[in-house]
């Protein structure tokens, strides 16, 4: 590691906390290391389950892709902290609250050094949103797009994905329809250069029924919808300087991880951004049961009165 990378990483604090996976034998040197950075408890039972969702996805990768990948889950809530957890990462996954609270905002310099070294980046759900300005500019460099307040919107709707592109991230994935808080009208790099839309759909008109606001509507998105422009809610990005990015705006509802196609898109994408080989039929995974969904949630299941 160069002294510049080491210096850059010193600006980035990431602490392994009590939410980390149980310790496992060290991964073989040839495998790719994936680091999930799971955000703090957020929305209540069944939503924004950053830790539970990260543990579920990491567990599938470690079980079915162990010859290529080794995934770890860390809580990144104490700053500044220990940057060593990402020093040898081949991919970082942010599954966390975003906007002004995004855990990356105060550590742009260190992340920039790490990502310019070729490390991949995947951001899930609220993790794709940051603030316009320095943070937004870096997100564009790192993953080709992001949720920009007063430009993008965050309604709940049933997205119907009728067609999928030919890309490693879509291997083994069939067209599907699912309800989520699918953000759309994302801010992308100029001309979509380097961006491949992965999931695209036409939102229904009622998704803009709210008044204008930082997340609910604005003249730009209303104009795009009036023109019938298809909206991209997941995308892959190949950086011109090397490295890969992936943005996925779904992931609000924890139970959606039980949908095989929804889950496989993300497992494939994490594998791809780590620059491991996505199997021809996609990353294998076990069916997710109700019992699986109840594990590791931040909030208890509400009981009937």
C-alpha positions in Angstrom: 0.0 0.0 0.0 1.4 3.4 -0.9 1.8 6.1 1.8 -0.9 8.1 0.0 -3.4 5.4 0.4 -2.5 4.9 4.0 -2.8 8.7 4.6 -6.1 8.8 2.9 -7.5 5.9 4.9 -6.5 7.7 8.1 -9.3 10.2 7.4 -11.9 7.4 7.3 -13.0 5.9 10.6 -14.9 2.6 10.5 -15.4 0.6 13.6 -16.2 -3.0 13.9 -19.0 -3.2 16.6 -21.2 -5.7 18.3 -23.3 -6.2 15.1 -20.5 -7.8 13.2 -20.8 -11.4 12.1 -19.5 -14.1 14.3 -15.7 -14.5 13.7 -14.8 -16.9 10.9 -11.5 -18.3 9.6 -9.6 -15.8 7.5 -10.5 -15.9 3.9 -7.9 -17.4 1.5 -5.7 -14.7 0.0 -7.1 -15.1 -3.5 -10.7 -14.4 -2.6 -12.3 -10.9 -2.9 -13.1 -9.2 0.4 -16.6 -7.5 0.6 -17.2 -5.2 3.5 -20.8 -4.4 4.4 -21.2 -1.1 6.4 -24.6 -1.3 8.0 -26.2 1.8 9.3 -27.9 2.4 12.7 -31.5 1.4 13.5 -33.8 3.6 11.6 -37.4 3.2 10.6 -38.9 0.6 12.9 -39.8 -3.1 12.5 -39.4 -4.5 9.0 -38.0 -1.4 7.2 -34.5 -0.1 6.8 -33.2 -3.2 8.5 -29.6 -2.4 7.6 -27.9 -4.9 9.9 -30.3 -7.7 9.3 -30.3 -7.2 5.5 -26.5 -7.0 5.4 -26.1 -10.2 7.5 -28.6 -12.0 5.3 -26.9 -11.0 2.1 -23.4 -11.6 3.5 -24.4 -15.0 4.7 -25.6 -16.1 1.2 -22.4 -14.9 -0.4 -20.2 -16.7 2.2 -22.1 -19.9 1.8 -22.4 -20.0 -2.0 -19.5 -17.9 -3.3 -16.8 -18.8 -0.8 -14.3 -19.8 -3.5 -14.4 -16.2 -4.8 -15.7 -14.0 -2.0 -15.5 -13.4 1.7 -18.1 -11.0 3.1 -17.9 -9.2 6.5 -20.6 -7.1 8.2 -19.5 -4.1 10.3 -21.5 -1.4 12.0 -20.2 2.0 11.1 -21.7 4.3 13.7 -18.7 5.4 15.8 -16.5 8.1 14.3 -13.6 8.4 14.1 -12.6 4.8 14.4 -10.7 2.0 12.8 -10.1 2.3 9.1 -8.4 -1.1 8.9 -11.7 -3.0 8.1 -11.6 -1.6 4.6 -7.9 -1.4 3.9 -7.9 -4.7 1.9 -11.6 -4.5 0.8 -12.3 -5.2 -2.9 -15.9 -3.9 -2.5 -17.7 -1.8 0.1 -21.5 -2.0 0.5 -23.3 0.9 2.2 -26.7 -0.1 3.5 -27.6 2.9 5.7 -29.5 6.1 6.1 -28.4 8.8 3.7 -28.8 12.5 3.0 -27.1 14.7 5.5 -26.7 11.6 7.8 -24.9 9.5 5.3 -21.9 7.9 7.0 -19.7 8.7 4.0 -20.2 12.4 4.2 -17.4 13.2 6.7 -15.0 10.7 5.2 -15.0 11.6 1.5 -11.2 12.0 1.2 -10.3 8.6 2.7 -13.0 6.9 0.7 -11.9 8.6 -2.5 -8.3 7.3 -2.0 -9.6 3.8 -1.4 -12.0 3.8 -4.3 -9.4 5.3 -6.7 -7.3 2.2 -5.9 -10.0 0.1 -7.7 -12.2 -0.9 -4.8 -15.9 -1.4 -5.9 -18.8 0.4 -4.2 -22.5 -0.6 -3.9 -25.1 1.5 -2.2 -28.5 0.1 -1.2 -31.7 2.1 -0.7 -31.3 5.2 1.4 -27.5 4.7 1.0 -27.8 6.0 -2.5 -28.8 9.5 -1.2 -26.4 12.2 -0.2 -26.3 15.9 -0.3 -25.7 18.0 -3.4 -22.2 19.5 -3.6 -18.9 17.8 -2.6 -20.6 14.5 -1.4 -22.9 14.3 -4.5 -19.9 15.0 -6.8 -18.0 12.1 -5.3 -20.9 9.8 -5.5 -21.1 10.6 -9.2 -17.4 9.7 -9.5 -17.7 6.5 -7.5 -21.0 5.0 -8.8 -22.2 7.1 -11.6 -25.4 8.3 -10.0 -27.1 9.2 -6.7 -30.3 10.5 -5.2 -30.2 14.3 -5.3 -32.7 16.1 -3.1 -35.1 18.4 -5.0 -34.3 16.4 -8.2 -35.0 12.8 -7.2 -38.2 11.4 -5.5 -38.9 8.5 -3.1 -42.5 7.2 -3.4 -43.7 3.7 -2.6 -45.0 1.9 -5.8 -45.2 -1.4 -7.6 -42.4 -1.4 -10.1 -42.8 -3.7 -13.1 -39.5 -4.7 -14.6 -40.5 -6.1 -18.0 -37.1 -6.2 -19.6 -33.6 -6.7 -18.3 -30.3 -5.8 -20.0 -27.7 -8.4 -21.0 -25.2 -7.8 -18.1 -23.5 -10.0 -15.5 -25.7 -8.4 -12.8 -28.9 -9.8 -14.5 -27.7 -13.4 -14.9 -30.3 -15.8 -13.6 -32.8 -13.0 -13.0 -36.3 -13.0 -14.6 -38.6 -10.0 -15.1 -40.5 -9.3 -11.9 -42.8 -6.9 -10.2 -42.5 -5.8 -6.6 -43.6 -3.0 -4.3 -40.9 -1.0 -2.6 -39.9 2.6 -2.0 -38.2 2.8 -5.4 -36.5 6.1 -5.7 -36.4 7.5 -9.2 -35.2 10.4 -11.4 -31.7 9.9 -10.1 -28.9 12.3 -10.8 -26.5 10.6 -13.2 -23.2 11.5 -14.8 -23.5 13.6 -17.9 -24.6 11.6 -20.9 -24.9 8.4 -18.7 -21.3 7.7 -19.7 -20.2 4.4 -18.2 -23.7 3.8 -16.7 -25.7 0.7 -17.6 -29.3 0.8 -16.4 -30.2 -2.5 -14.7 -33.7 -2.1 -13.4 -36.0 0.4 -15.2 -39.7 1.0 -15.2 -42.4 3.6 -15.8 -43.7 4.9 -12.4 -47.5 5.5 -12.2 -48.7 9.1 -12.1 -49.8 8.8 -8.5 -46.2 8.6 -7.4 -46.1 12.4 -7.9 -49.3 13.1 -6.0 -47.4 14.8 -3.1 -46.5 18.5 -3.0 -43.0 19.5 -4.1 -40.3 19.0 -1.6 -36.7 17.6 -1.2 -38.0 14.0 -1.7 -41.6 14.3 -2.9 -41.6 16.2 -6.2 -40.1 19.0 -8.2 -40.5 20.6 -11.6 -37.7 18.6 -13.2 -39.2 15.2 -12.3 -42.7 16.3 -13.3 -41.4 17.3 -16.7 -39.6 14.0 -17.2 -42.8 12.1 -16.2 -44.9 14.2 -18.6 -42.5 13.2 -21.4 -42.9 9.5 -20.5 -39.3 9.0 -19.8 -38.4 5.6 -18.3 -36.9 5.7 -14.9 -33.8 3.8 -13.8 -33.9 2.5 -10.2 -30.8 0.3 -10.3 -27.7 0.8 -12.3 -24.1 -0.4 -12.9 -21.2 1.9 -13.4 -17.7 1.4 -14.8 -15.4 4.2 -13.7 -13.1 5.6 -16.4 -10.2 5.4 -13.9 -11.0 1.8 -13.0 -13.3 0.2 -10.4 -17.0 -0.4 -10.5 -20.1 1.0 -8.8 -23.7 -0.1 -8.3 -26.8 1.8 -7.1 -30.0 0.0 -6.0 -32.8 2.2 -4.8 -35.0 -0.7 -3.4 -34.5 -2.3 0.0 -36.9 -0.3 2.1 -39.0 -3.4 3.1 -36.9 -6.2 4.7 -39.2 -8.9 3.5 -38.4 -8.1 -0.1 -35.1 -10.0 0.3 -37.3 -13.2 0.2 -38.0 -12.5 -3.5 -35.5 -14.5 -5.5 -35.0 -12.1 -8.4 -34.8 -9.0 -6.1 -32.2 -10.7 -4.0 -30.2 -12.2 -6.9 -29.8 -8.8 -8.6 -28.1 -7.5 -5.5 -25.9 -10.6 -4.8 -24.9 -10.5 -8.5 -24.1 -6.8 -8.3 -22.0 -7.1 -5.2 -20.0 -9.9 -6.8 -19.6 -7.8 -10.0 -18.4 -4.6 -8.2 -15.8 -6.8 -6.3 -14.6 -7.9 -9.7 -15.3 -11.6 -9.1 -17.0 -13.7 -11.7 -20.8 -13.9 -11.6 -21.9 -17.5 -12.4 -23.8 -18.0 -15.6 -27.0 -18.6 -13.7 -26.4 -15.9 -11.2 -25.2 -16.1 -7.6 -26.9 -19.1 -6.0 -28.8 -18.5 -2.8 -31.1 -20.4 -0.4 -34.8 -19.5 -0.3 -35.4 -17.0 2.5 -38.0 -18.1 5.0 -40.1 -16.2 7.5 -37.7 -17.3 10.2 -34.7 -16.0 8.2 -36.5 -12.6 7.9 -37.0 -12.4 11.7 -33.3 -12.8 12.5 -31.2 -9.8 13.6 -33.9 -7.2 13.2 -33.3 -4.0 15.1 -36.9 -3.8 16.4 -39.2 -6.4 17.9 -42.1 -7.7 15.8 -45.3 -5.9 16.9 -47.7 -8.1 18.8 -51.5 -8.1 18.1 -53.4 -6.2 20.8 
